[in-house]
Amino acid sequence: MAKKTILMMVGDFVEDYEVMVPYQMLLMVGHSVHAVCPGKQAGDQIATAIHDFEGDQTYSEKRGHNFTLNATFDEVDPATYDALVIPGGRAPEYLRLDARVLEIVRHFSAAEKPIAAICHGPQILTAAGVVKGKACSAYPAVRPEIEGGGGTFIPPSETFDNAHVDGNLVTAPAWPAHPAWIRALLDVLGTTIEP
């Protein structure tokens, strides 16, 4: 397996599980992951949030862990990365307002490099204009944005554990989909895991 270098785009109040689990899993299989946030440097921390499904109309939110960034946003050259990972939570709603974030996403899309987005992460994809003609999954509240951006919304399964692949785009509705989402991303990356 050729080691890949993956860019992870995060921000304050990113969903705790959606940043921690893929970060650790991608490292575990031998890839290099650079976690960045606009306006922050390697060594800075971001706050995470824990979203849970507790029977209400939407998810509940609790303060999560601090997550330490290991790369500096201003130094990112997207041409040096093999894939992009965009976790969900509340971070995407403000990350999508950053012109440089959108420029980076457009690079990955134009180069047909893997882009993995989960939960509210596709808000960044719609803002970058890269979902037109694509099918993707997301948290149900993001459906209007996906459809407004010319994409086809793939609804979550009853247990929110499904992932969807459309070319280089790997998406899922929420953290319960981690096994399917990460497995699909590894497939798109060409990562093989042998016992």
Long-range contacts (C-beta under 8 A, 24 or more apart in sequence): 1-29, 1-30, 1-190, 1-191, 1-192, 1-193, 2-190, 3-30, 3-31, 3-32, 4-31, 4-32, 4-82, 4-83, 4-189, 4-191, 5-31, 5-32, 5-33, 5-34, 5-80, 5-81, 5-82, 6-31, 6-32, 6-33, 6-34, 6-81, 6-82, 6-83, 6-84, 6-85, 7-33, 7-34, 7-36, 7-76, 7-78, 7-81, 7-83, 7-84, 7-85, 7-104, 8-33, 8-34, 8-35, 8-36, 8-84, 8-85, 8-86, 8-87, 9-36, 9-37, 9-84, 9-85, 9-86, 9-95, 9-101, 9-104, 9-105, 9-124, 10-35, 10-36, 10-37, 10-46, 10-67, 10-69, 10-87, 10-91, 11-37, 11-38, 11-46, 11-91, 11-92, 11-94, 11-95, 12-37, 12-46, 12-47, 12-90, 12-91, 13-46, 13-47, 13-48, 13-49, 13-89, 13-90, 13-91, 14-46, 14-48, 14-49, 14-67, 14-87, 14-88, 14-89, 14-90, 14-91, 15-48, 15-49, 15-50, 15-51, 15-64, 15-87, 15-88, 15-89, 15-91, 15-118, 15-119, 15-120, 15-175, 16-48, 16-49, 16-50, 16-64, 16-65, 16-67, 16-89, 17-50, 17-175, 17-178, 18-87, 18-88, 18-89, 18-118, 18-119, 18-121, 18-174, 18-175, 18-178, 19-48, 19-67, 19-87, 19-89, 20-48, 20-65, 20-67, 21-175, 21-178, 21-182, 22-85, 22-87, 22-116, 22-118, 22-178, 22-181, 22-182, 22-185, 23-67, 25-178, 25-182, 26-85, 26-182, 29-186, 29-191, 29-193, 31-189, 31-191, 33-70, 33-85, 34-70, 34-71, 34-76, 34-81, 35-67, 35-69, 35-70, 35-71, 36-69, 36-71, 36-72, 36-73, 36-76, 37-69, 37-73, 38-73, 38-95, 38-98, 38-100, 38-101, 39-73, 40-69, 40-72, 40-73, 41-69, 41-72, 41-73, 41-74, 42-69, 42-70, 42-71, 42-72, 43-68, 43-69, 43-70, 44-68, 44-69, 45-69, 46-91, 48-89, 49-89, 49-90, 51-89, 51-119, 51-174, 51-175, 53-160, 53-174, 58-141, 59-174, 61-90, 73-100, 76-104, 78-104, 78-107, 78-108, 79-107, 79-111, 81-108, 81-113, 82-113, 82-114, 82-189, 83-108, 83-113, 83-114, 83-115, 83-116, 83-185, 83-188, 83-189, 84-108, 84-113, 84-114, 84-115, 84-116, 85-116, 85-117, 85-185, 86-115, 86-116, 86-117, 86-118, 86-121, 86-122, 86-124, 86-125, 87-118, 87-119, 87-121, 88-117, 88-118, 88-119, 88-120, 88-121, 88-138, 88-139, 88-174, 89-119, 89-120, 90-120, 91-120, 92-120, 92-121, 92-122, 92-123, 92-124, 93-120, 93-123, 95-124, 96-123, 96-124, 96-126, 96-127, 96-128, 97-127, 101-128, 102-127, 102-128, 105-130, 106-130, 108-168, 109-168, 112-167, 112-168, 113-168, 114-168, 114-169, 114-170, 114-185, 114-188, 114-189, 115-168, 115-169, 115-170, 116-170, 116-171, 116-181, 116-184, 116-185, 116-188, 117-169, 117-170, 117-171, 118-171, 118-172, 118-173, 118-174, 118-175, 118-177, 118-181, 119-172, 119-173, 119-174, 119-175, 121-171, 122-146, 122-171, 125-149, 125-169, 126-151, 130-169, 131-169, 134-166, 134-167, 134-169, 135-164, 135-166, 136-164, 136-166, 136-169, 136-171, 137-162, 137-163, 137-164, 137-171, 137-172, 137-173, 137-177, 138-171, 138-173, 139-173, 139-174, 140-173
